Amino acid sequence: MQYRSDDVEKLLQFLYLAPLALLELQRDGEIVMMNAFAAQYLIPISGGRMTNFFDILHPHAPEIVDTIAGFHPSTGSVLNNRRISIATPAGGDAPLYYSLTVEKLDDNVLMIALTDVTKTVEQEARIKQAIEQEAVQRGKAELAASVLHDIGNAITSIGTTVARLLGSEAWYEETALQRLEDYLRDNRTGLEDVLGVGKGDALLTYLGEIRNALHDRAAELEQDYARLARITTLISELLSLQRTYTDEAQTYSSSRQCDLVQVLEDAISMQVAGLEKRSVVVQRRYPQEAVRVHGDRTKLVRVFVNLLRNACEAFDRTEKQTARQDEPQNTVEVNVSIADGGRAQVTVSDNGSGFEPDRSEQLFDSAYSSKSAAGGIGLAACRQIVTAHGGTIQLTSDGPGQGARAVVELPFKATENREHIDHDHQEE
């Protein structure tokens, strides 16, 4: 079937607007064609002369140019997501960082893909700097109690940073490339007419490799961030368990006030990976007035992180037990209310696996560590922390498959009003 001219126009327009910098080069680096993103990336470093890609790249990464020029096979992958540093013109800001992929289609045709990874590099640098700074602070601590306290704060800070990275927006480039790949595959005949025999399949293969590389890189980063989140949570729990009940009670007596809603929001952000993995909808119910409690913010965050994690794991058990298509949407509700007697009440409820009602107290036993019942040493530490704050914590369930509720009550002081929050939110 003959490819229509208007279809060719649409195809070229799609390639031009694709959310990825794409260039076609001759063997000597001469630019044959590039899309809008490629022009956007090259303008700041080319001085406006965008005729030869090798000439543009050589001042910043001469070894990359040598690698491409020294690739002798007639076809194949030359570079795959090679990160390069691009110095901005004199007087500019910090350097740019591009991820470069090069595919050789034949002896005289090179396809280039560029991705701006500057923000990713900056995030990595900030995390490294934060870890180094915290290490210096911990090294200067003189007393064991001060060291434990500083480490706890540092771990919470790192955990919050990791949680924010886990909650960052997904790589939309992968989806866009999939759409482009599907479109080109559906119009393969016309693609061959435009590019030449065999080049259509080569381009599809090239796009597939780029998409797979993006997917693999995103998955690796997510795994690394999730691993850091687990490690920081474990360290935080171990630090807490080193303190006796008396030491904690004395520490809390001199602690500052903290915003209970902000504590909950920090805990939710630290569990974003688990919520997203299980497609959990988080429903928030917060009062208008700011609710402040007197205590250790770091440890209160740990309490609610533990309760949220247990709620997430309850959905894993539900899926294993039922595996039905008609299961309701996974939901966790976080409700803050003012109870009688001048106490703030936080309820974390879920519609997960639940447990036998008569096992509520058993779950708080530090010797009871059955994850199948959502209990263990984590809940024992939670009760210890809440009790030291002058509060109470209870777990209830109507039975297996009926979900569970954790109710935490703490002394509070109402202050200025806050904007009322009453909405459903799905972690994505």
ABEGO torsion letter per residue (X at the ends): XBBBAAAAAAAAAAAAABABBBBBBBAAGBBABBBAAAAAAAAAAAGGBBABAAAAAAAABAAAAAAAAABABABEBABBGBBBBBBBBBGBBBBBBBBBBBBBABAABBBBBBBBAAAAAAAAAAAAAAAAAAAAAAAABABAAAAAAAAAAAAAAAAAAAAAAAABBBBAAAAAAAAAAAAAAAAAAAAAAAAEBGAAAAAAAAAAAAAAAAAAAAAAAAAAAAAAAAAAAAAAAAAAAABBAAAAAAAAAABBBBBAAAAAAAAAAAAAAAAAAAGBBBBBBBBABBBBBBEBAAAAAAAAAAAAAAAAAAAAAAAAAAGBAABBBBBBBBBBBBBBGGBBBBBBBBABAEBBAAAAAAAABAABABAAAGBEAAAAAAAAAAAAAGBBBBBBBAEBGAEBBBBBBBBBBBBBBBBBBBBBBBBX
